[in-house]
Amino acid sequence: QVSRRTDGSVSATKAARKNQSASRTDLGADDAVGECVTIRQIRDEETPMTKPTLRSLLQAKTTTLVPGVGDALGALLVVEAGFPCVYMSGYYVSAALGYFDAGLLSSTEMINQAARICAVVDVPVIADADTGYGNVLNVIRTVREFEQVGVSGIHIEDQALPKKCGAVDNMPLVSTA
């Protein structure tokens, strides 16, 4: 199950890695060389579980804590801590990219960050879709693009432009007329 390549490196099959008695944190340098293993593959081997859906979490008779994150590493930590869902926070994404939470990020930047987060977790991701990034047509596009990258749900704020951080008092809201 372990083979030596022509360049001298060692490659182990997935079955060989699964049967190793050492924990993943105790792997030696030779074990790190060869076939690349993703974090998702390691987690799937060690803790196979059914992915909850956002719908099932919403229909549950309990409150679900959903920690906010700004990047894929934060999302992995949330899942590792046992939470059934991840919230991609506009505040944390802004901070991770070096900006204030004042509507400075584009829909493309937020959707790209959501794609990175969805790629590494197998729990539902709820994303901050700011104010929808424009008029009704922009909102339709925003919803579709978040769906395409794997986001399970979004929220859209009702702030009037110019947008401010959600923690600021006396924000003007969009008209209901």
C-alpha positions as CSV (number, residue, x, y, z in Angstrom):
1,Q,0.0,0.0,0.0
2,V,3.0,2.3,0.3
3,S,5.1,2.7,-2.8
4,R,8.4,4.4,-3.5
5,R,8.3,6.7,-6.5
6,T,11.2,7.0,-9.0
7,D,12.2,10.3,-7.5
8,G,12.6,8.6,-4.1
9,S,9.4,10.1,-2.5
10,V,6.9,7.8,-0.8
11,S,3.2,7.6,-1.8
12,A,0.6,5.9,0.3
13,T,-2.9,5.0,-0.9
14,K,-6.0,6.3,0.9
15,A,-6.6,2.9,2.4
16,A,-3.0,2.8,3.9
17,R,-3.5,6.3,5.4
18,K,-6.8,5.3,6.9
19,N,-5.2,2.2,8.5
20,Q,-2.2,4.0,10.0
21,S,-2.2,3.8,13.8
22,A,-0.6,7.2,14.3
23,S,-2.9,10.2,14.5
24,R,-2.8,12.8,11.7
25,T,-0.9,15.2,13.9
26,D,1.9,12.6,14.5
27,L,2.7,12.0,10.8
28,G,6.4,12.1,9.9
29,A,8.0,14.1,7.0
30,D,7.8,11.1,4.7
31,D,4.1,10.8,5.2
32,A,3.6,14.4,4.1
33,V,5.2,13.7,0.7
34,G,3.3,12.1,-2.1
35,E,-0.4,12.1,-2.7
36,C,-2.2,15.3,-1.7
37,V,-5.0,14.9,0.8
38,T,-7.6,17.7,1.4
39,I,-9.0,18.6,4.8
40,R,-12.4,17.5,3.6
41,Q,-11.1,14.0,2.7
42,I,-9.5,13.7,6.1
43,R,-12.7,14.8,7.9
44,D,-14.8,12.5,5.7
45,E,-12.6,9.5,6.6
46,E,-12.6,10.3,10.3
47,T,-16.1,11.5,11.0
48,P,-18.6,10.5,8.3
49,M,-21.8,12.3,8.9
50,T,-24.9,13.4,7.0
51,K,-24.8,17.0,6.0
52,P,-27.6,18.9,7.6
53,T,-29.6,21.1,5.3
54,L,-30.5,24.7,6.1
55,R,-34.2,23.7,5.8
56,S,-33.8,20.9,8.4
57,L,-32.1,23.3,10.8
58,L,-34.9,25.9,10.3
59,Q,-37.6,23.3,10.9
60,A,-36.0,22.0,14.0
61,K,-37.6,22.8,17.3
62,T,-34.4,24.2,18.7
63,T,-32.3,27.3,18.4
64,T,-29.2,26.9,16.2
65,L,-26.1,28.9,17.0
66,V,-24.4,30.0,13.7
67,P,-21.0,31.6,14.3
68,G,-19.9,34.3,11.8
69,V,-16.7,34.0,9.8
70,G,-14.8,36.0,7.2
71,D,-12.8,33.3,5.5
72,A,-12.4,29.6,4.8
73,L,-10.1,29.0,7.8
74,G,-12.7,30.5,10.2
75,A,-15.3,28.3,8.6
76,L,-13.2,25.2,9.1
77,L,-12.8,26.1,12.8
78,V,-16.5,26.6,13.2
79,V,-17.2,23.1,11.7
80,E,-14.4,21.6,13.7
81,A,-16.0,23.0,16.9
82,G,-19.2,21.1,16.0
83,F,-21.5,23.8,14.8
84,P,-24.0,22.6,12.1
85,C,-24.0,25.8,10.0
86,V,-21.6,28.7,9.1
87,Y,-22.6,32.4,8.7
88,M,-20.4,34.4,6.3
89,S,-20.4,37.8,7.9
90,G,-20.0,41.0,5.8
91,Y,-18.2,42.6,8.7
92,Y,-15.7,39.8,9.0
93,V,-15.1,39.5,5.3
94,S,-14.5,43.2,5.1
95,A,-12.1,43.0,8.0
96,A,-10.3,40.0,6.5
97,L,-9.8,42.0,3.3
98,G,-8.7,45.1,5.1
99,Y,-11.8,47.3,4.8
100,F,-14.4,48.8,7.1
101,D,-17.9,47.4,7.0
102,A,-19.4,50.3,5.1
103,G,-20.5,48.7,1.8
104,L,-17.1,48.9,0.2
105,L,-17.0,45.3,-1.0
106,S,-18.6,44.3,-4.3
107,S,-20.9,41.4,-4.8
108,T,-18.1,39.7,-6.7
109,E,-15.7,39.9,-3.7
110,M,-18.4,38.5,-1.4
111,I,-19.5,35.7,-3.7
112,N,-15.8,34.7,-4.3
113,Q,-15.3,34.6,-0.5
114,A,-18.5,32.5,-0.2
115,A,-17.2,30.1,-2.8
116,R,-14.0,29.6,-0.9
117,I,-15.9,28.9,2.3
118,C,-18.4,26.5,0.6
119,A,-15.5,24.6,-0.9
120,V,-14.1,23.6,2.5
121,V,-17.1,22.9,4.6
122,D,-19.9,20.5,4.2
123,V,-22.5,22.2,6.4
124,P,-24.9,24.9,5.2
125,V,-23.5,28.4,4.7
126,I,-25.6,31.5,5.2
127,A,-24.1,34.6,3.5
128,D,-24.5,38.3,4.1
129,A,-25.7,39.7,0.7
130,D,-25.5,43.3,1.9
131,T,-28.3,45.4,0.3
132,G,-28.5,43.1,-2.7
133,Y,-25.9,45.3,-4.6
134,G,-28.3,47.5,-6.5
135,N,-31.8,47.4,-8.0
136,V,-34.2,44.4,-8.3
137,L,-32.2,43.0,-11.3
138,N,-29.0,43.1,-9.3
139,V,-30.7,41.3,-6.4
140,I,-31.8,38.5,-8.8
141,R,-28.3,38.2,-10.0
142,T,-26.9,38.2,-6.5
143,V,-29.2,35.4,-5.4
144,R,-28.4,33.3,-8.4
145,E,-24.6,33.7,-8.0
146,F,-24.7,32.9,-4.3
147,E,-26.7,29.8,-5.1
148,Q,-24.2,28.8,-7.8
149,V,-21.3,28.7,-5.4
150,G,-23.2,26.6,-2.9
151,V,-24.6,29.1,-0.4
152,S,-27.7,27.7,1.4
153,G,-29.2,31.0,2.3
154,I,-28.6,34.8,2.3
155,H,-29.9,37.8,4.1
156,I,-30.4,41.2,2.5
157,E,-30.3,44.4,4.5
158,D,-32.9,47.1,4.1
159,Q,-30.5,50.1,4.5
160,A,-30.7,53.1,2.2
161,L,-27.6,54.2,0.5
162,P,-25.0,55.2,1.5
163,K,-24.7,52.1,3.6
164,K,-23.3,52.1,7.1
165,C,-22.2,49.4,9.5
166,G,-25.3,47.6,10.9
167,A,-24.2,48.5,14.4
168,V,-24.6,52.3,13.8
169,D,-27.7,54.0,15.3
170,N,-30.4,55.8,13.3
171,M,-29.7,54.3,9.9
172,P,-32.0,55.3,7.1
173,L,-33.9,52.4,5.7
174,V,-35.4,51.8,2.2
175,S,-38.9,53.0,1.7
176,T,-41.8,50.6,1.9
177,A,-43.8,52.7,-0.5
